[in-house]
Amino acid sequence: MIFMGEKPINPPDTISLSKDFFDGEKIAVDAEVKVLYQEDENSIIGQYIIFCKVYNEQRKKYGQTKKAVTETIRICKDRNVLKEYFESKEQEVVDIMMTLFDDEQVLEAYAEDIKNSEARKTAEKLIRKGKMSLDEIADCIPTLTFDELKKLEAEIMQLA
């Protein structure tokens, strides 16, 4: 396993699925993996770890944008990290990273739609019961604005 975060104090050399996640209980399938932390510019894995850390820094700076990806590649090439690979495959890397963003954004939008749908259903129930004001509902369901609740109330009243 390649660890990309800040190296902890006294990091483990290995992680055991059973020991570290199931309190040592016997499980159907167990795995023990070696944990790699090293930022070694002489090894391909070390360079990949450096690339990931540089990318995380650039993503904090520029968000999930093409600028974050291109800056990461530029910095890595300047530091001689995966330089030959980026010189021959830079556009491929940019395209792949941007595709990953698109997939993440689609999943985030889907999750947001589900959350809003559930909030809307809850608000509908509360409006139908008539025991709470729209202000009180807005306090309880912060994902819906007061104006959205007013529109929802109007829709419900038209159907009644």
ZAMIFI-897136 format. One record per residue (C-alpha): x, z, y; residue in three letters. Coordinates in steps of 0.001 Angstrom, whole numbers, plus 500000, padded with zeros to 6 digits. Example, Ala and Ser with C-alpha at 12.3 -4.5 7.8 and 13.67 -1.06 7.14 Angstrom:
BEGIN
<r><xx>512300</xx><zz>507800</zz><yy>495500</yy><rest>ALA</rest></r>
<r><xx>513670</xx><zz>507140</zz><yy>498940</yy><rest>SER</rest></r>
//
This chain:
BEGIN
<r><xx>500000</xx><zz>500000</zz><yy>500000</yy><rest>MET</rest></r>
<r><xx>501317</xx><zz>499157</zz><yy>503436</yy><rest>ILE</rest></r>
<r><xx>500588</xx><zz>501888</zz><yy>505986</yy><rest>PHE</rest></r>
<r><xx>500151</xx><zz>500536</zz><yy>509530</yy><rest>MET</rest></r>
<r><xx>499412</xx><zz>503707</zz><yy>511514</yy><rest>GLY</rest></r>
<r><xx>501786</xx><zz>506206</zz><yy>513040</yy><rest>GLU</rest></r>
<r><xx>504021</xx><zz>507569</zz><yy>510298</yy><rest>LYS</rest></r>
<r><xx>502847</xx><zz>511096</zz><yy>509478</yy><rest>PRO</rest></r>
<r><xx>505192</xx><zz>514082</zz><yy>509170</yy><rest>ILE</rest></r>
<r><xx>506314</xx><zz>514360</zz><yy>505539</yy><rest>ASN</rest></r>
<r><xx>504464</xx><zz>511253</zz><yy>504383</yy><rest>PRO</rest></r>
<r><xx>503747</xx><zz>510864</zz><yy>500684</yy><rest>PRO</rest></r>
<r><xx>505691</xx><zz>508265</zz><yy>498701</yy><rest>ASP</rest></r>
<r><xx>502621</xx><zz>507533</zz><yy>496590</yy><rest>THR</rest></r>
<r><xx>498864</xx><zz>507994</zz><yy>496807</yy><rest>ILE</rest></r>
<r><xx>496713</xx><zz>508640</zz><yy>493762</yy><rest>SER</rest></r>
<r><xx>493065</xx><zz>507600</zz><yy>493786</yy><rest>LEU</rest></r>
<r><xx>492091</xx><zz>510484</zz><yy>491498</yy><rest>SER</rest></r>
<r><xx>494284</xx><zz>513146</zz><yy>493113</yy><rest>LYS</rest></r>
<r><xx>493861</xx><zz>512256</zz><yy>496783</yy><rest>ASP</rest></r>
<r><xx>490221</xx><zz>511149</zz><yy>496857</yy><rest>PHE</rest></r>
<r><xx>488505</xx><zz>512883</zz><yy>493897</yy><rest>PHE</rest></r>
<r><xx>490285</xx><zz>516272</zz><yy>493828</yy><rest>ASP</rest></r>
<r><xx>492186</xx><zz>515350</zz><yy>490672</yy><rest>GLY</rest></r>
<r><xx>489044</xx><zz>514799</zz><yy>488608</yy><rest>GLU</rest></r>
<r><xx>489175</xx><zz>512355</zz><yy>485736</yy><rest>LYS</rest></r>
<r><xx>487709</xx><zz>509041</zz><yy>486896</yy><rest>ILE</rest></r>
<r><xx>486976</xx><zz>505797</zz><yy>485061</yy><rest>ALA</rest></r>
<r><xx>489695</xx><zz>503848</zz><yy>486835</yy><rest>VAL</rest></r>
<r><xx>492654</xx><zz>505538</zz><yy>488450</yy><rest>ASP</rest></r>
<r><xx>495415</xx><zz>504005</zz><yy>490493</yy><rest>ALA</rest></r>
<r><xx>498618</xx><zz>505312</zz><yy>491964</yy><rest>GLU</rest></r>
<r><xx>500235</xx><zz>503211</zz><yy>494659</yy><rest>VAL</rest></r>
<r><xx>503530</xx><zz>503320</zz><yy>496480</yy><rest>LYS</rest></r>
<r><xx>503096</xx><zz>503716</zz><yy>500249</yy><rest>VAL</rest></r>
<r><xx>505322</xx><zz>501591</zz><yy>502484</yy><rest>LEU</rest></r>
<r><xx>505927</xx><zz>502759</zz><yy>506060</yy><rest>TYR</rest></r>
<r><xx>509280</xx><zz>501224</zz><yy>506865</yy><rest>GLN</rest></r>
<r><xx>509718</xx><zz>498985</zz><yy>509874</yy><rest>GLU</rest></r>
<r><xx>512709</xx><zz>497133</zz><yy>508440</yy><rest>ASP</rest></r>
<r><xx>513538</xx><zz>493934</zz><yy>510285</yy><rest>GLU</rest></r>
<r><xx>515575</xx><zz>492801</zz><yy>507280</yy><rest>ASN</rest></r>
<r><xx>512647</xx><zz>492731</zz><yy>504833</yy><rest>SER</rest></r>
<r><xx>509546</xx><zz>490570</zz><yy>504952</yy><rest>ILE</rest></r>
<r><xx>507276</xx><zz>493594</zz><yy>504410</yy><rest>ILE</rest></r>
<r><xx>509055</xx><zz>495522</zz><yy>507170</yy><rest>GLY</rest></r>
<r><xx>508596</xx><zz>492569</zz><yy>509503</yy><rest>GLN</rest></r>
<r><xx>504916</xx><zz>492368</zz><yy>508584</yy><rest>TYR</rest></r>
<r><xx>504529</xx><zz>496067</zz><yy>509460</yy><rest>ILE</rest></r>
<r><xx>506180</xx><zz>495392</zz><yy>512831</yy><rest>ILE</rest></r>
<r><xx>503859</xx><zz>492403</zz><yy>513385</yy><rest>PHE</rest></r>
<r><xx>500798</xx><zz>494600</zz><yy>512680</yy><rest>CYS</rest></r>
<r><xx>501963</xx><zz>497323</zz><yy>515045</yy><rest>LYS</rest></r>
<r><xx>502696</xx><zz>494822</zz><yy>517820</yy><rest>VAL</rest></r>
<r><xx>499285</xx><zz>493251</zz><yy>517228</yy><rest>TYR</rest></r>
<r><xx>497559</xx><zz>496648</zz><yy>517459</yy><rest>ASN</rest></r>
<r><xx>499287</xx><zz>497272</zz><yy>520798</yy><rest>GLU</rest></r>
<r><xx>498270</xx><zz>493857</zz><yy>522138</yy><rest>GLN</rest></r>
<r><xx>494699</xx><zz>494298</zz><yy>520909</yy><rest>ARG</rest></r>
<r><xx>494477</xx><zz>497581</zz><yy>522835</yy><rest>LYS</rest></r>
<r><xx>495706</xx><zz>495729</zz><yy>525903</yy><rest>LYS</rest></r>
<r><xx>493680</xx><zz>492485</zz><yy>525649</yy><rest>TYR</rest></r>
<r><xx>490884</xx><zz>493284</zz><yy>523174</yy><rest>GLY</rest></r>
<r><xx>490083</xx><zz>491000</zz><yy>520268</yy><rest>GLN</rest></r>
<r><xx>491076</xx><zz>487847</zz><yy>522094</yy><rest>THR</rest></r>
<r><xx>493245</xx><zz>484816</zz><yy>521606</yy><rest>LYS</rest></r>
<r><xx>495556</xx><zz>486256</zz><yy>524273</yy><rest>LYS</rest></r>
<r><xx>496205</xx><zz>489304</zz><yy>522042</yy><rest>ALA</rest></r>
<r><xx>497137</xx><zz>487016</zz><yy>519145</yy><rest>VAL</rest></r>
<r><xx>499351</xx><zz>484665</zz><yy>521151</yy><rest>THR</rest></r>
<r><xx>501129</xx><zz>487569</zz><yy>522875</yy><rest>GLU</rest></r>
<r><xx>501743</xx><zz>489217</zz><yy>519500</yy><rest>THR</rest></r>
<r><xx>503309</xx><zz>486023</zz><yy>518177</yy><rest>ILE</rest></r>
<r><xx>505410</xx><zz>485587</zz><yy>521330</yy><rest>ARG</rest></r>
<r><xx>506703</xx><zz>489176</zz><yy>521184</yy><rest>ILE</rest></r>
<r><xx>507483</xx><zz>488902</zz><yy>517474</yy><rest>CYS</rest></r>
<r><xx>509349</xx><zz>485623</zz><yy>517953</yy><rest>LYS</rest></r>
<r><xx>511326</xx><zz>487202</zz><yy>520825</yy><rest>ASP</rest></r>
<r><xx>512222</xx><zz>490145</zz><yy>518535</yy><rest>ARG</rest></r>
<r><xx>513096</xx><zz>487780</zz><yy>515665</yy><rest>ASN</rest></r>
<r><xx>510221</xx><zz>489185</zz><yy>513581</yy><rest>VAL</rest></r>
<r><xx>508725</xx><zz>486525</zz><yy>511279</yy><rest>LEU</rest></r>
<r><xx>510192</xx><zz>484053</zz><yy>513766</yy><rest>LYS</rest></r>
<r><xx>510741</xx><zz>481150</zz><yy>511349</yy><rest>GLU</rest></r>
<r><xx>507244</xx><zz>481535</zz><yy>509939</yy><rest>TYR</rest></r>
<r><xx>505631</xx><zz>481605</zz><yy>513388</yy><rest>PHE</rest></r>
<r><xx>507645</xx><zz>478602</zz><yy>514531</yy><rest>GLU</rest></r>
<r><xx>506279</xx><zz>476513</zz><yy>511679</yy><rest>SER</rest></r>
<r><xx>502785</xx><zz>478041</zz><yy>511288</yy><rest>LYS</rest></r>
<r><xx>501854</xx><zz>479455</zz><yy>514708</yy><rest>GLU</rest></r>
<r><xx>498609</xx><zz>477509</zz><yy>515125</yy><rest>GLN</rest></r>
<r><xx>497530</xx><zz>478404</zz><yy>511576</yy><rest>GLU</rest></r>
<r><xx>498080</xx><zz>482096</zz><yy>512310</yy><rest>VAL</rest></r>
<r><xx>496117</xx><zz>481860</zz><yy>515569</yy><rest>VAL</rest></r>
<r><xx>493270</xx><zz>480030</zz><yy>513802</yy><rest>ASP</rest></r>
<r><xx>493142</xx><zz>482571</zz><yy>510965</yy><rest>ILE</rest></r>
<r><xx>493224</xx><zz>485543</zz><yy>513348</yy><rest>MET</rest></r>
<r><xx>490460</xx><zz>484023</zz><yy>515488</yy><rest>MET</rest></r>
<r><xx>488361</xx><zz>483400</zz><yy>512353</yy><rest>THR</rest></r>
<r><xx>488796</xx><zz>487066</zz><yy>511430</yy><rest>LEU</rest></r>
<r><xx>487517</xx><zz>487985</zz><yy>514912</yy><rest>PHE</rest></r>
<r><xx>484507</xx><zz>485731</zz><yy>514453</yy><rest>ASP</rest></r>
<r><xx>483684</xx><zz>487340</zz><yy>511093</yy><rest>ASP</rest></r>
<r><xx>484069</xx><zz>490838</zz><yy>512560</yy><rest>GLU</rest></r>
<r><xx>481906</xx><zz>489953</zz><yy>515544</yy><rest>GLN</rest></r>
<r><xx>479178</xx><zz>488524</zz><yy>513292</yy><rest>VAL</rest></r>
<r><xx>479165</xx><zz>491720</zz><yy>511216</yy><rest>LEU</rest></r>
<r><xx>479094</xx><zz>493885</zz><yy>514351</yy><rest>GLU</rest></r>
<r><xx>476205</xx><zz>491857</zz><yy>515792</yy><rest>ALA</rest></r>
<r><xx>474313</xx><zz>492136</zz><yy>512493</yy><rest>TYR</rest></r>
<r><xx>474831</xx><zz>495909</zz><yy>512413</yy><rest>ALA</rest></r>
<r><xx>473673</xx><zz>496134</zz><yy>516041</yy><rest>GLU</rest></r>
<r><xx>470541</xx><zz>494087</zz><yy>515227</yy><rest>ASP</rest></r>
<r><xx>469697</xx><zz>496426</zz><yy>512354</yy><rest>ILE</rest></r>
<r><xx>470238</xx><zz>499478</zz><yy>514558</yy><rest>LYS</rest></r>
<r><xx>468047</xx><zz>498012</zz><yy>517322</yy><rest>ASN</rest></r>
<r><xx>465359</xx><zz>497003</zz><yy>514817</yy><rest>SER</rest></r>
<r><xx>465220</xx><zz>500537</zz><yy>513429</yy><rest>GLU</rest></r>
<r><xx>465160</xx><zz>502011</zz><yy>516944</yy><rest>ALA</rest></r>
<r><xx>462326</xx><zz>499668</zz><yy>517891</yy><rest>ARG</rest></r>
<r><xx>460302</xx><zz>500648</zz><yy>514782</yy><rest>LYS</rest></r>
<r><xx>460792</xx><zz>504333</zz><yy>515568</yy><rest>THR</rest></r>
<r><xx>459794</xx><zz>503806</zz><yy>519198</yy><rest>ALA</rest></r>
<r><xx>456707</xx><zz>501867</zz><yy>518055</yy><rest>GLU</rest></r>
<r><xx>455609</xx><zz>504785</zz><yy>515854</yy><rest>LYS</rest></r>
<r><xx>456129</xx><zz>507278</zz><yy>518664</yy><rest>LEU</rest></r>
<r><xx>454191</xx><zz>505142</zz><yy>521156</yy><rest>ILE</rest></r>
<r><xx>451306</xx><zz>504705</zz><yy>518693</yy><rest>ARG</rest></r>
<r><xx>451100</xx><zz>508474</zz><yy>518151</yy><rest>LYS</rest></r>
<r><xx>450842</xx><zz>508940</zz><yy>521919</yy><rest>GLY</rest></r>
<r><xx>452361</xx><zz>512407</zz><yy>521875</yy><rest>LYS</rest></r>
<r><xx>455469</xx><zz>511586</zz><yy>523903</yy><rest>MET</rest></r>
<r><xx>455962</xx><zz>509915</zz><yy>527259</yy><rest>SER</rest></r>
<r><xx>458138</xx><zz>506813</zz><yy>527519</yy><rest>LEU</rest></r>
<r><xx>460747</xx><zz>508929</zz><yy>529332</yy><rest>ASP</rest></r>
<r><xx>460886</xx><zz>511333</zz><yy>526394</yy><rest>GLU</rest></r>
<r><xx>461135</xx><zz>508456</zz><yy>523918</yy><rest>ILE</rest></r>
<r><xx>463933</xx><zz>506911</zz><yy>525996</yy><rest>ALA</rest></r>
<r><xx>465799</xx><zz>510233</zz><yy>525829</yy><rest>ASP</rest></r>
<r><xx>465435</xx><zz>510281</zz><yy>522033</yy><rest>CYS</rest></r>
<r><xx>466283</xx><zz>506603</zz><yy>521484</yy><rest>ILE</rest></r>
<r><xx>469100</xx><zz>505751</zz><yy>523923</yy><rest>PRO</rest></r>
<r><xx>469608</xx><zz>502252</zz><yy>522469</yy><rest>THR</rest></r>
<r><xx>466340</xx><zz>501124</zz><yy>524078</yy><rest>LEU</rest></r>
<r><xx>465950</xx><zz>501001</zz><yy>527853</yy><rest>THR</rest></r>
<r><xx>462892</xx><zz>502318</zz><yy>529657</yy><rest>PHE</rest></r>
<r><xx>461920</xx><zz>498713</zz><yy>530527</yy><rest>ASP</rest></r>
<r><xx>462144</xx><zz>497713</zz><yy>526850</yy><rest>GLU</rest></r>
<r><xx>459908</xx><zz>500635</zz><yy>525961</yy><rest>LEU</rest></r>
<r><xx>457383</xx><zz>499602</zz><yy>528637</yy><rest>LYS</rest></r>
<r><xx>457283</xx><zz>496062</zz><yy>527190</yy><rest>LYS</rest></r>
<r><xx>456889</xx><zz>497455</zz><yy>523679</yy><rest>LEU</rest></r>
<r><xx>454055</xx><zz>499705</zz><yy>524844</yy><rest>GLU</rest></r>
<r><xx>452320</xx><zz>496708</zz><yy>526461</yy><rest>ALA</rest></r>
<r><xx>452637</xx><zz>494713</zz><yy>523225</yy><rest>GLU</rest></r>
<r><xx>451171</xx><zz>497584</zz><yy>521210</yy><rest>ILE</rest></r>
<r><xx>448272</xx><zz>498007</zz><yy>523627</yy><rest>MET</rest></r>
<r><xx>447470</xx><zz>494264</zz><yy>523433</yy><rest>GLN</rest></r>
<r><xx>447329</xx><zz>494441</zz><yy>519625</yy><rest>LEU</rest></r>
<r><xx>445094</xx><zz>497529</zz><yy>519633</yy><rest>ALA</rest></r>
//
